[in-house]
Amino acid sequence: MEEKENYMKKKLISALLLSTVVLTSASTVLVAMADETDDKIASQDAKIASTKSAEATAQSEVAGIQSQVNTLSSKQSALKKETDDLLKESEKLQTKIGELTKEIKERDEALKAQARSAQTDGSATSYVDAVINSKSLSDVVTRVSAMRTVVKANNDMMKQQETAKADLDKAQKENQAKANEGYKLLAQMNDQAKTLETQQAQLKVAQLNLAAERATAEGDKASLLEQKAAAQAAATAAAAREKAYNDQVQASRDKANEQANGGGSAVTPVTPVTPVTPEPSQPVRPDVPNPTPPTPPPSTGNTYPVGQCTWGAKELAPWAGNNWGNGGQWAASAAVAGFRTGSTPQVGAIAVWQGGYGHVAVVYAVEGGQIKVQECNYNGNSAIGDYRGWFTPSGVTFIYPN
């Protein structure tokens, strides 16, 4: 009977020792997993930094093209005004030419009528009548001279009008040529503007692609940080279980020694230790007053599913779009819609976590790198509220209101 009891004691102690070895191995594996995750996080940090640098370069090129577009637009406006003025002047000259042409035609008809009634060579009947009706020789000379003067004056006026018409016609043609050249340059500028517009659009697409790539990298980093936190928590729990088992092993050994030295013969069974996952603790900020979360404004056409994080963010920030997709897509969608994004927290900004379907919340307090947010669908809470208190954001992209 004693041998059987000793056998049972040895078997129990062996089982406890085996459990200790298993727990120790598990703890070592979890620590190794955390270290491996650190390497992956460092790799994601390098990728994010590289993408941000490329984004900055693209932004600089966009700004340069925008400067060219602005300069070209100013030149276009000035040239169009100058060309329009030339065209108006050309139209005025054309009107003057028409009026002068009409005047010349009317004078020409009058001269022809005069020529028919009084021949300019002095043999016309009107000349004879003038001589017959004259009172004296001097009167004859005076009348004939006056008629010739009138005819000469008419002829001189005709020549002047013809010259003026030729000058106006020349000026009108030159003016029209300048206007045509202006419109030609304007067309060339329009072509250049279209080319710049296309380049600018292509660079903006590249920017958005880089932003999406960075957002993905930041989302992956956030996921890795979650994995690391989970691995560290698991390692802590494994260490706690290991200690509990070690304590039980020691207690069993003490009990076995007590029984071997004449104590009670019954062996007390060992109760397995249930692992306990510690709840994440919220940082305490005694130096900072806790602000009161703002009351959400009245709903303004919120089309997201009620109780989801996207619905809560839209309720808290009505300026957010109704078609930005899952929470993880909000940063890229906001950038396409013209909103600024970045990694610096700001009161009123929307915080975006991009792992999996993602998550969104609205910042209502910022202090020393820590933030407080209001959100929905956090830990199963479908109502809007602050469920975290002060915390340090990690792997978060912020969308800023315009």
TORLOMI-531734 format. One record per residue (C-alpha): x, y, z; residue in one letter; residue number from 1. Coordinates in pm, 1 decimal. Layout:
N
{site {X, Y, Z}, A, NUM};
...
END
This chain:
402
{site {0.0, 0.0, 0.0}, M, 1};
{site {286.0, 233.9, 86.3}, E, 2};
{site {457.8, 158.7, -246.4}, E, 3};
{site {135.2, 244.0, -428.2}, K, 4};
{site {109.7, 575.5, -246.1}, E, 5};
{site {473.0, 658.3, -326.6}, N, 6};
{site {410.1, 573.2, -690.5}, Y, 7};
{site {109.5, 805.6, -699.3}, M, 8};
{site {311.2, 1085.9, -540.7}, K, 9};
{site {594.0, 1046.0, -792.2}, K, 10};
{site {347.9, 1040.0, -1081.5}, K, 11};
{site {176.0, 1360.4, -959.3}, L, 12};
{site {507.5, 1544.2, -911.1}, I, 13};
{site {626.2, 1429.0, -1259.0}, S, 14};
{site {306.9, 1562.8, -1416.9}, A, 15};
{site {350.5, 1896.0, -1242.3}, L, 16};
{site {715.0, 1919.9, -1352.6}, L, 17};
{site {614.3, 1841.0, -1712.6}, L, 18};
{site {350.9, 2115.4, -1701.9}, S, 19};
{site {618.2, 2355.5, -1577.5}, T, 20};
{site {844.0, 2269.6, -1873.1}, V, 21};
{site {556.6, 2315.8, -2117.9}, V, 22};
{site {461.3, 2651.6, -1971.3}, L, 23};
{site {823.1, 2771.1, -1972.4}, T, 24};
{site {858.0, 2672.8, -2340.5}, S, 25};
{site {535.4, 2851.6, -2427.9}, A, 26};
{site {655.8, 3166.6, -2253.8}, S, 27};
{site {986.0, 3153.5, -2444.1}, T, 28};
{site {803.9, 3109.3, -2776.7}, V, 29};
{site {575.4, 3404.6, -2704.2}, L, 30};
{site {873.0, 3628.1, -2618.6}, V, 31};
{site {1043.9, 3520.8, -2943.1}, A, 32};
{site {724.1, 3605.4, -3133.1}, M, 33};
{site {722.7, 3953.3, -2973.9}, A, 34};
{site {1087.7, 4006.9, -3079.4}, D, 35};
{site {1006.2, 3895.7, -3436.0}, E, 36};
{site {713.5, 4138.9, -3440.3}, T, 37};
{site {951.1, 4420.5, -3336.0}, D, 38};
{site {1161.5, 4349.5, -3645.2}, D, 39};
{site {851.4, 4364.5, -3865.5}, K, 40};
{site {741.4, 4692.5, -3703.5}, I, 41};
{site {1086.2, 4843.3, -3770.7}, A, 42};
{site {1053.7, 4732.9, -4133.9}, S, 43};
{site {710.6, 4898.9, -4158.6}, Q, 44};
{site {851.3, 5217.6, -4003.1}, D, 45};
{site {1118.8, 5230.4, -4273.3}, A, 46};
{site {856.1, 5173.5, -4542.5}, K, 47};
{site {631.9, 5448.3, -4400.2}, I, 48};
{site {925.0, 5693.5, -4385.6}, A, 49};
{site {1019.7, 5614.2, -4746.3}, S, 50};
{site {660.7, 5660.4, -4864.0}, T, 51};
{site {628.8, 5992.7, -4680.0}, K, 52};
{site {947.8, 6113.7, -4850.8}, S, 53};
{site {809.1, 6016.5, -5191.3}, A, 54};
{site {481.7, 6192.9, -5104.9}, E, 55};
{site {672.3, 6510.2, -5016.2}, A, 56};
{site {860.1, 6497.6, -5346.9}, T, 57};
{site {535.8, 6450.5, -5540.5}, A, 58};
{site {375.9, 6738.3, -5349.6}, Q, 59};
{site {671.6, 6962.0, -5439.3}, S, 60};
{site {629.3, 6873.8, -5808.3}, E, 61};
{site {254.4, 6941.0, -5789.6}, V, 62};
{site {324.6, 7281.4, -5633.4}, A, 63};
{site {576.6, 7359.9, -5911.1}, G, 64};
{site {327.6, 7272.5, -6183.3}, I, 65};
{site {57.5, 7473.1, -6006.3}, Q, 66};
{site {289.9, 7774.8, -6013.7}, S, 67};
{site {336.7, 7728.2, -6389.4}, Q, 68};
{site {-39.8, 7694.9, -6433.6}, V, 69};
{site {-99.5, 8018.1, -6239.1}, N, 70};
{site {161.9, 8209.0, -6442.8}, T, 71};
{site {21.9, 8075.2, -6768.2}, L, 72};
{site {-331.4, 8163.8, -6662.4}, S, 73};
{site {-224.7, 8525.7, -6597.0}, S, 74};
{site {-59.9, 8544.5, -6938.6}, K, 75};
{site {-368.9, 8397.7, -7101.1}, Q, 76};
{site {-593.1, 8658.5, -6939.9}, S, 77};
{site {-368.1, 8948.0, -7045.7}, A, 78};
{site {-328.5, 8816.4, -7400.6}, L, 79};
{site {-701.3, 8753.5, -7440.9}, K, 80};
{site {-780.8, 9109.8, -7330.0}, K, 81};
{site {-522.8, 9253.2, -7569.5}, E, 82};
{site {-650.1, 9037.6, -7856.3}, T, 83};
{site {-1012.5, 9127.9, -7787.1}, D, 84};
{site {-918.5, 9498.1, -7784.8}, D, 85};
{site {-741.1, 9457.6, -8120.6}, L, 86};
{site {-1045.0, 9283.9, -8262.5}, L, 87};
{site {-1275.6, 9562.8, -8142.9}, K, 88};
{site {-1042.7, 9824.2, -8296.1}, E, 89};
{site {-1041.2, 9629.0, -8621.5}, S, 90};
{site {-1422.0, 9630.6, -8623.2}, E, 91};
{site {-1424.0, 10009.2, -8566.5}, K, 92};
{site {-1181.6, 10059.7, -8856.4}, L, 93};
{site {-1395.2, 9838.1, -9075.2}, Q, 94};
{site {-1697.9, 10056.0, -8994.4}, T, 95};
{site {-1502.6, 10372.4, -9082.2}, K, 96};
{site {-1391.2, 10215.8, -9410.2}, I, 97};
{site {-1753.6, 10136.2, -9494.1}, G, 98};
{site {-1863.5, 10491.9, -9416.9}, E, 99};
{site {-1580.2, 10643.8, -9620.6}, L, 100};
{site {-1648.8, 10411.3, -9911.1}, T, 101};
{site {-2011.5, 10521.8, -9911.7}, K, 102};
{site {-1906.5, 10888.9, -9898.9}, E, 103};
{site {-1664.5, 10844.4, -10189.8}, I, 104};
{site {-1931.1, 10672.3, -10393.1}, K, 105};
{site {-2180.4, 10953.1, -10327.7}, E, 106};
{site {-1924.8, 11223.4, -10415.9}, R, 107};
{site {-1825.3, 11032.1, -10727.2}, D, 108};
{site {-2188.7, 11024.1, -10837.6}, E, 109};
{site {-2217.6, 11400.5, -10775.0}, A, 110};
{site {-1905.2, 11472.4, -10980.2}, L, 111};
{site {-2031.6, 11258.4, -11263.5}, K, 112};
{site {-2357.1, 11453.0, -11257.6}, A, 113};
{site {-2160.1, 11778.9, -11268.3}, Q, 114};
{site {-1950.1, 11650.3, -11555.6}, A, 115};
{site {-2259.3, 11566.6, -11751.2}, R, 116};
{site {-2403.8, 11918.5, -11701.3}, S, 117};
{site {-2078.6, 12107.7, -11736.6}, A, 118};
{site {-1778.8, 11962.4, -11926.9}, Q, 119};
{site {-1449.9, 12031.7, -11747.5}, T, 120};
{site {-1270.1, 12126.9, -12074.4}, D, 121};
{site {-1454.8, 12462.4, -12087.5}, G, 122};
{site {-1670.9, 12381.8, -12395.9}, S, 123};
{site {-1982.5, 12292.7, -12195.7}, A, 124};
{site {-2306.2, 12485.7, -12246.3}, T, 125};
{site {-2295.8, 12605.4, -11885.8}, S, 126};
{site {-1968.6, 12784.1, -11963.5}, Y, 127};
{site {-2127.5, 12955.4, -12267.2}, V, 128};
{site {-2426.4, 13053.9, -12058.5}, D, 129};
{site {-2194.0, 13187.9, -11795.7}, A, 130};
{site {-2011.8, 13401.9, -12056.2}, V, 131};
{site {-2334.8, 13527.1, -12221.2}, I, 132};
{site {-2493.6, 13613.0, -11891.9}, N, 133};
{site {-2181.0, 13786.6, -11762.8}, S, 134};
{site {-2198.4, 14162.2, -11725.6}, K, 135};
{site {-1835.3, 14217.9, -11807.3}, S, 136};
{site {-1517.3, 14040.8, -11907.5}, L, 137};
{site {-1396.8, 14030.0, -11551.4}, S, 138};
{site {-1726.9, 13872.6, -11454.0}, D, 139};
{site {-1673.2, 13605.9, -11723.1}, V, 140};
{site {-1327.0, 13529.8, -11587.2}, V, 141};
{site {-1457.0, 13517.8, -11233.3}, T, 142};
{site {-1738.2, 13273.2, -11316.9}, R, 143};
{site {-1521.8, 13039.8, -11521.9}, V, 144};
{site {-1251.0, 13044.7, -11255.1}, S, 145};
{site {-1505.4, 12967.0, -10985.0}, A, 146};
{site {-1641.1, 12668.9, -11177.6}, M, 147};
{site {-1291.2, 12531.2, -11235.4}, R, 148};
{site {-1209.8, 12582.1, -10866.5}, T, 149};
{site {-1516.9, 12383.2, -10766.0}, V, 150};
{site {-1427.7, 12100.8, -11001.4}, V, 151};
{site {-1065.5, 12095.6, -10881.2}, K, 152};
{site {-1174.9, 12097.9, -10517.9}, A, 153};
{site {-1405.3, 11805.4, -10582.7}, N, 154};
{site {-1125.5, 11614.7, -10754.4}, N, 155};
{site {-884.5, 11689.9, -10466.0}, D, 156};
{site {-1140.4, 11572.5, -10212.4}, M, 157};
{site {-1188.5, 11250.9, -10406.8}, M, 158};
{site {-813.4, 11185.3, -10399.6}, K, 159};
{site {-792.1, 11256.3, -10026.2}, Q, 160};
{site {-1079.8, 11022.0, -9955.9}, Q, 161};
{site {-922.0, 10750.9, -10168.5}, E, 162};
{site {-595.4, 10795.4, -9977.7}, T, 163};
{site {-775.8, 10789.4, -9641.3}, A, 164};
{site {-962.7, 10476.7, -9743.1}, K, 165};
{site {-636.0, 10305.6, -9843.0}, A, 166};
{site {-477.2, 10403.2, -9509.0}, D, 167};
{site {-775.7, 10274.3, -9312.8}, L, 168};
{site {-781.4, 9953.0, -9511.4}, D, 169};
{site {-409.4, 9900.9, -9439.1}, K, 170};
{site {-457.1, 9973.5, -9068.0}, A, 171};
{site {-753.5, 9737.1, -9050.4}, Q, 172};
{site {-553.8, 9455.9, -9213.9}, K, 173};
{site {-258.1, 9509.9, -8979.1}, E, 174};
{site {-488.9, 9517.5, -8677.4}, N, 175};
{site {-665.1, 9199.9, -8789.2}, Q, 176};
{site {-327.9, 9029.7, -8841.6}, A, 177};
{site {-226.0, 9118.4, -8484.4}, K, 178};
{site {-556.8, 8987.7, -8351.6}, A, 179};
{site {-513.6, 8662.9, -8548.3}, N, 180};
{site {-161.5, 8622.4, -8408.7}, E, 181};
{site {-296.1, 8684.7, -8057.7}, G, 182};
{site {-559.6, 8415.5, -8098.4}, Y, 183};
{site {-295.4, 8178.6, -8232.3}, K, 184};
{site {-77.7, 8237.7, -7923.5}, L, 185};
{site {-384.6, 8197.8, -7705.5}, L, 186};
{site {-457.3, 7861.1, -7865.6}, A, 187};
{site {-95.6, 7753.2, -7801.1}, Q, 188};
{site {-129.1, 7860.1, -7437.0}, M, 189};
{site {-452.1, 7663.8, -7407.0}, N, 190};
{site {-271.1, 7355.0, -7539.1}, D, 191};
{site {9.3, 7410.8, -7287.1}, Q, 192};
{site {-243.9, 7457.5, -7007.1}, A, 193};
{site {-411.9, 7126.0, -7097.6}, K, 194};
{site {-73.0, 6951.2, -7090.1}, T, 195};
{site {6.8, 7099.1, -6747.9}, L, 196};
{site {-339.7, 7005.9, -6625.6}, E, 197};
{site {-283.3, 6644.4, -6734.4}, T, 198};
{site {59.3, 6633.6, -6565.1}, Q, 199};
{site {-88.5, 6779.2, -6248.1}, Q, 200};
{site {-369.7, 6522.5, -6249.0}, A, 201};
{site {-120.9, 6238.4, -6299.7}, Q, 202};
{site {93.2, 6363.0, -6009.3}, L, 203};
{site {-212.7, 6386.1, -5787.2}, K, 204};
{site {-296.5, 6024.5, -5875.5}, V, 205};
{site {61.0, 5929.9, -5782.7}, A, 206};
{site {18.6, 6119.5, -5454.5}, Q, 207};
{site {-300.7, 5932.1, -5374.6}, L, 208};
{site {-135.0, 5600.3, -5458.8}, N, 209};
{site {152.5, 5687.8, -5225.5}, L, 210};
{site {-93.9, 5795.1, -4956.9}, A, 211};
{site {-280.9, 5467.2, -4996.5}, A, 212};
{site {48.3, 5275.1, -4981.1}, E, 213};
{site {151.3, 5464.3, -4667.8}, R, 214};
{site {-193.3, 5411.4, -4517.2}, A, 215};
{site {-160.1, 5038.4, -4584.7}, T, 216};
{site {188.1, 5035.6, -4429.3}, A, 217};
{site {61.2, 5225.8, -4124.7}, E, 218};
{site {-234.6, 4988.4, -4100.8}, G, 219};
{site {2.8, 4689.5, -4115.5}, D, 220};
{site {214.3, 4852.9, -3846.6}, K, 221};
{site {-92.4, 4903.1, -3627.8}, A, 222};
{site {-183.3, 4538.9, -3677.4}, S, 223};
{site {172.1, 4434.8, -3585.3}, L, 224};
{site {159.0, 4652.9, -3273.9}, L, 225};
{site {-165.4, 4481.6, -3176.8}, E, 226};
{site {-2.7, 4143.8, -3238.1}, Q, 227};
{site {297.1, 4250.3, -3029.0}, K, 228};
{site {73.5, 4368.5, -2745.2}, A, 229};
{site {-119.7, 4042.9, -2763.4}, A, 230};
{site {203.6, 3840.7, -2762.8}, A, 231};
{site {338.7, 4036.3, -2465.8}, Q, 232};
{site {12.1, 3990.3, -2278.1}, A, 233};
{site {16.8, 3620.8, -2358.8}, A, 234};
{site {379.9, 3597.1, -2241.6}, A, 235};
{site {287.9, 3770.7, -1914.4}, T, 236};
{site {-4.4, 3534.9, -1866.0}, A, 237};
{site {216.0, 3233.5, -1944.9}, A, 238};
{site {473.9, 3352.0, -1692.6}, A, 239};
{site {198.3, 3389.7, -1432.2}, A, 240};
{site {72.7, 3039.0, -1505.1}, R, 241};
{site {430.5, 2907.9, -1483.7}, E, 242};
{site {475.0, 3066.1, -1142.1}, K, 243};
{site {143.1, 2925.3, -1025.4}, A, 244};
{site {243.6, 2577.8, -1137.8}, Y, 245};
{site {584.0, 2612.4, -973.8}, N, 246};
{site {414.8, 2711.5, -649.0}, D, 247};
{site {185.2, 2410.5, -677.9}, Q, 248};
{site {479.3, 2180.4, -751.4}, V, 249};
{site {659.4, 2308.7, -444.8}, Q, 250};
{site {344.7, 2267.5, -236.2}, A, 251};
{site {303.2, 1909.6, -364.2}, S, 252};
{site {666.0, 1831.5, -283.6}, R, 253};
{site {621.7, 1969.7, 65.0}, D, 254};
{site {306.0, 1762.6, 104.9}, K, 255};
{site {482.5, 1451.0, -23.3}, A, 256};
{site {773.0, 1503.7, 215.9}, N, 257};
{site {529.0, 1554.0, 500.1}, E, 258};
{site {353.6, 1227.8, 415.0}, Q, 259};
{site {687.5, 1048.7, 377.4}, A, 260};
{site {785.6, 1167.0, 724.1}, N, 261};
{site {477.3, 1017.0, 883.3}, G, 262};
{site {211.8, 1267.5, 799.0}, G, 263};
{site {-128.7, 1186.5, 652.5}, G, 264};
{site {-140.3, 925.8, 378.6}, S, 265};
{site {-393.7, 1099.0, 154.5}, A, 266};
{site {-261.9, 1287.8, -144.8}, V, 267};
{site {-435.5, 1621.2, -202.7}, T, 268};
{site {-523.5, 1663.0, -570.8}, P, 269};
{site {-387.4, 1972.2, -746.2}, V, 270};
{site {-644.1, 2215.5, -886.9}, T, 271};
{site {-542.7, 2343.8, -1235.6}, P, 272};
{site {-482.0, 2718.3, -1262.3}, V, 273};
{site {-716.2, 2895.9, -1500.2}, T, 274};
{site {-527.8, 3153.7, -1712.6}, P, 275};
{site {-651.4, 3508.9, -1659.3}, V, 276};
{site {-613.3, 3766.6, -1936.8}, T, 277};
{site {-540.7, 4104.8, -1775.8}, P, 278};
{site {-766.7, 4393.7, -1879.9}, E, 279};
{site {-578.6, 4679.8, -2050.9}, P, 280};
{site {-526.4, 4959.8, -1802.5}, S, 281};
{site {-600.6, 5323.6, -1891.2}, Q, 282};
{site {-320.3, 5576.8, -1826.5}, P, 283};
{site {-390.3, 5802.5, -1531.3}, V, 284};
{site {-335.4, 6175.2, -1598.0}, R, 285};
{site {-370.9, 6352.6, -1261.0}, P, 286};
{site {-188.1, 6654.2, -1405.2}, D, 287};
{site {-448.8, 6707.6, -1679.9}, V, 288};
{site {-817.3, 6786.8, -1617.1}, P, 289};
{site {-1051.8, 6545.4, -1787.1}, N, 290};
{site {-1252.6, 6739.0, -2048.1}, P, 291};
{site {-1621.3, 6664.7, -2088.3}, T, 292};
{site {-1697.8, 6486.6, -2417.9}, P, 293};
{site {-1895.3, 6718.0, -2649.6}, P, 294};
{site {-2259.1, 6641.8, -2725.3}, T, 295};
{site {-2294.9, 6515.2, -3085.2}, P, 296};
{site {-2473.0, 6764.4, -3315.7}, P, 297};
{site {-2809.8, 6668.3, -3470.7}, P, 298};
{site {-2784.3, 6402.7, -3741.0}, S, 299};
{site {-2739.2, 6542.5, -4093.9}, T, 300};
{site {-2817.9, 6271.7, -4345.8}, G, 301};
{site {-2601.8, 5997.8, -4193.9}, N, 302};
{site {-2631.1, 5691.3, -4421.6}, T, 303};
{site {-2390.2, 5459.7, -4233.2}, Y, 304};
{site {-2533.2, 5164.8, -4034.8}, P, 305};
{site {-2645.2, 5280.1, -3688.9}, V, 306};
{site {-2412.8, 5165.0, -3412.4}, G, 307};
{site {-2110.9, 5114.4, -3638.0}, Q, 308};
{site {-1793.4, 5319.5, -3587.5}, C, 309};
{site {-1847.7, 5495.7, -3922.9}, T, 310};
{site {-2198.7, 5600.7, -3815.4}, W, 311};
{site {-2064.8, 5738.3, -3486.8}, G, 312};
{site {-1784.4, 5933.5, -3657.7}, A, 313};
{site {-2030.4, 6084.5, -3907.9}, K, 314};
{site {-2261.4, 6186.8, -3619.7}, E, 315};
{site {-1970.1, 6353.8, -3438.3}, L, 316};
{site {-1813.7, 6506.2, -3753.2}, A, 317};
{site {-2096.6, 6582.6, -4000.1}, P, 318};
{site {-1840.9, 6712.8, -4253.9}, W, 319};
{site {-1727.4, 6355.7, -4320.5}, A, 320};
{site {-1847.6, 6198.2, -4645.8}, G, 321};
{site {-2133.8, 5947.5, -4664.4}, N, 322};
{site {-1956.0, 5719.8, -4912.3}, N, 323};
{site {-1608.9, 5671.7, -4763.7}, W, 324};
{site {-1644.7, 5294.4, -4717.1}, G, 325};
{site {-1524.5, 5092.9, -4415.4}, N, 326};
{site {-1328.5, 5267.2, -4140.6}, G, 327};
{site {-996.1, 5151.9, -4283.6}, G, 328};
{site {-1074.8, 5323.5, -4615.8}, Q, 329};
{site {-1161.5, 5663.1, -4470.2}, W, 330};
{site {-812.6, 5821.7, -4491.1}, A, 331};
{site {-772.4, 5744.8, -4863.4}, A, 332};
{site {-1133.5, 5844.3, -4940.1}, S, 333};
{site {-1093.7, 6173.5, -4751.6}, A, 334};
{site {-772.0, 6253.1, -4941.7}, A, 335};
{site {-954.2, 6197.6, -5271.9}, V, 336};
{site {-1233.4, 6428.7, -5148.3}, A, 337};
{site {-977.1, 6705.3, -5084.7}, G, 338};
{site {-931.0, 6675.8, -4706.3}, F, 339};
{site {-585.6, 6693.7, -4542.8}, R, 340};
{site {-449.3, 6390.3, -4361.2}, T, 341};
{site {-153.3, 6345.8, -4127.9}, G, 342};
{site {-10.1, 6179.3, -3817.6}, S, 343};
{site {-45.4, 6470.6, -3571.9}, T, 344};
{site {-352.3, 6454.3, -3343.9}, P, 345};
{site {-585.4, 6755.9, -3343.3}, Q, 346};
{site {-913.4, 6829.3, -3166.3}, V, 347};
{site {-1200.5, 6774.8, -3409.0}, G, 348};
{site {-997.5, 6543.0, -3635.1}, A, 349};
{site {-1110.4, 6191.7, -3727.8}, I, 350};
{site {-869.7, 5917.1, -3613.3}, A, 351};
{site {-839.3, 5622.7, -3854.4}, V, 352};
{site {-705.8, 5273.6, -3771.6}, W, 353};
{site {-653.3, 5080.1, -4094.9}, Q, 354};
{site {-607.6, 4716.0, -3994.6}, G, 355};
{site {-875.7, 4476.0, -4128.1}, G, 356};
{site {-1204.3, 4661.1, -4173.5}, Y, 357};
{site {-1046.5, 4945.2, -3977.1}, G, 358};
{site {-1194.6, 5171.4, -3713.0}, H, 359};
{site {-1268.7, 5544.7, -3683.6}, V, 360};
{site {-1321.2, 5781.6, -3390.2}, A, 361};
{site {-1331.4, 6157.8, -3334.1}, V, 362};
{site {-1069.8, 6334.4, -3118.1}, V, 363};
{site {-1207.0, 6573.8, -2854.9}, Y, 364};
{site {-894.9, 6627.4, -2636.6}, A, 365};
{site {-517.1, 6631.4, -2698.8}, V, 366};
{site {-246.8, 6663.6, -2433.2}, E, 367};
{site {123.2, 6578.1, -2449.2}, G, 368};
{site {95.6, 6318.9, -2725.7}, G, 369};
{site {-208.5, 6151.6, -2571.0}, Q, 370};
{site {-566.7, 6187.1, -2688.2}, I, 371};
{site {-925.5, 6122.7, -2584.1}, K, 372};
{site {-1184.2, 6013.6, -2839.5}, V, 373};
{site {-1555.0, 5948.7, -2875.4}, Q, 374};
{site {-1653.4, 5645.3, -3079.5}, E, 375};
{site {-1903.1, 5367.9, -3152.1}, C, 376};
{site {-1865.9, 4991.1, -3178.8}, N, 377};
{site {-1566.9, 4974.6, -2940.7}, Y, 378};
{site {-1561.3, 4658.9, -2728.1}, N, 379};
{site {-1921.4, 4595.0, -2834.1}, G, 380};
{site {-2051.5, 4938.1, -2729.2}, N, 381};
{site {-2288.6, 5060.1, -3001.8}, S, 382};
{site {-2359.0, 5399.7, -2839.1}, A, 383};
{site {-2134.1, 5705.5, -2880.9}, I, 384};
{site {-1900.6, 5747.7, -2582.9}, G, 385};
{site {-1545.9, 5772.4, -2445.3}, D, 386};
{site {-1449.7, 5414.1, -2362.9}, Y, 387};
{site {-1070.1, 5450.0, -2336.3}, R, 388};
{site {-984.6, 5768.5, -2146.9}, G, 389};
{site {-637.3, 5909.8, -2219.0}, W, 390};
{site {-422.0, 5691.2, -2447.1}, F, 391};
{site {-126.6, 5726.3, -2683.8}, T, 392};
{site {-234.0, 5670.7, -3047.2}, P, 393};
{site {-23.3, 5431.0, -3251.4}, S, 394};
{site {-46.1, 5362.8, -3623.5}, G, 395};
{site {-322.7, 5623.1, -3658.6}, V, 396};
{site {-389.7, 5854.1, -3954.7}, T, 397};
{site {-585.9, 6172.3, -3878.9}, F, 398};
{site {-831.8, 6343.9, -4117.7}, I, 399};
{site {-853.3, 6718.7, -4059.3}, Y, 400};
{site {-1166.8, 6927.6, -4127.3}, P, 401};
{site {-1122.2, 7192.6, -4398.1}, N, 402};
END
